[in-house]
Amino acid sequence: MHKDKANIDYKNPVIQIRGLYKSFGDMKVLRGINMDLYQGENLAVLGRSGTGKSVLIKIISGLLRADKGDVNVLGCNMNTITDRELQDLRVRIGFSFQASALYDSMTVRKNLEFPLVRNKKNLSRKEVDSAVEEVLEAVGLSHTINQMPAELSGGQRKRIGIARTLILNPEIMLYDEPTAGLDPITCIEINDLINEVQQRYNTSSIIITHDLTCAKSTGDRIAMLLEGQFQKVGTFDEVFTNTNDDRVKPFFEYNFIE
Amino acid sequence: MDTTNETTTPVKKNGSSFALKLGNFFREMSRINAFIFRFFKEAFVPPFEAKEVLRQCYETGVRSLTLISLTGFIVGLIFAKQSRPSLASFGAQSWLPSLVSIAIMRALAPLVTALICAGKVGSSIGAELGSMRVTEQIDAMEVSGTKPFKYLVCTRVLATTIVIPILASYMALIAFLGGFVNITTNEGTSYTNYIDNFFEQLKFLDFSSSLIKATIFGFTIGIVGCYQGYFSNKGTEGVGKAANGAVVTAMFLVFVEEIIIVQITGWFR
């Protein structure tokens, strides 16, 4: 499924990052990231393992704090945000983890209910059930409602992980390696799901990946994260076609073996 | 800003010099204090996770009953059996029920219960939270706007604090029966006589100090297990370390607390 790029509102950035730095001990991971994510846009962030792609979205979601720089998410400055504001903001951001991070001790139903009943306390049992059924239907896994996470395949776990974030109707989706460890057919299904989610829920998304097929099929723009900075940002063709950059070329060649 | 930077900046434990180790020790202590402070800050403000506290009480209590029953009975039985020769050499076998009661109430019931729970419950809490940490389940709770500390830590610590005194009382009762079986078999003491002698030397202070001790042990086991699991890292290796650390640290602290509480109780006696 290909997404409709006409819905992107380039006048309305939902995430703005300026001069972002992050280090762990002596290791400088992010070294001056500048980025805008617009309403309705999918931005695929590509880069090798350990280049700080996941760190970037953890800073956006408030799981990590930036050493330096401004991070504005849906109008909130992450440097000055209070606990209360952060909690409210997180409800507006969906985070799909690389390993899905489903709660092992809960059924699929309980996994999906968990964020909903804790954030929207005035919902009736019927409304909760209906919300659960709706997101399960959206990811095409209605039949797994009473299963435990251990009984699901890797692709199903990814889908349930995405469904759990969708249940709060997020405005921004952050996908951490959505296709990692999946077979090619399931990867295509997940890519389609990412596009479907964007269109159905009108979200803006950042897709962290090192899978070029995923980046190409889901990203409106691609950002190449190299040496702690976005070295190339643009459409897939702008970044990869006829590039002479020796850091970008091998990435393309190894992903698409001709 | 509520940040989980704490999860990614563990205290370095591989320092070579004494000063570095000392520094790490004090940093670790300050983190533990902050953890305990956070528990008191979050546990008693709404919304309360009453359902989850009850579920954890069930997990902690009901699932430990068999082990506590068996151990309690054996403790009472063996203690009476081993104490008999010493008392017999003074012709004081009739004091055996009193000796058993004092030993059980003042020390054995809370201490043995705490040690069993440190092994069974503490390790289970450490491993469970550790596994949730390394599989990013705790982060997933955090980013979905829920409060993992309140849901995972406060509920477990409250459960161990509530349930372990109850388990210690239950163990005292079972040990009482174990002692009775041994004494009545060997001395032919009647049940009423045994009860009279059993409670003769016990005072209110013995009951209350035993309960307070068990409550403190329960809190310690819960908080140590949660701390080890909540800050676990380094993948599956970290989960094993969290479970092991939960048991070793909790047992050590239980013994230290036992010494301190015995000293304090001694001043009131």
Interface residues (C-beta under 8 A of the other chain):
Chain A: F24 K58 S61 G62 L63 L64 R65 M78 N79 T80 I81 T82 D83 L86 Q87 D88 R90 V91 I93 F95 F97 Q98 A99 A101 L102 Y103 D104 F114 P115 R118 N119 K121 R164 T165 L168
Chain B: M1 D2 T3 T4 N5 T8 T9 P47 S131 M132 T135 E136 Q137 D139 A140 M141 E142 V143 S144 G145 T146 K147
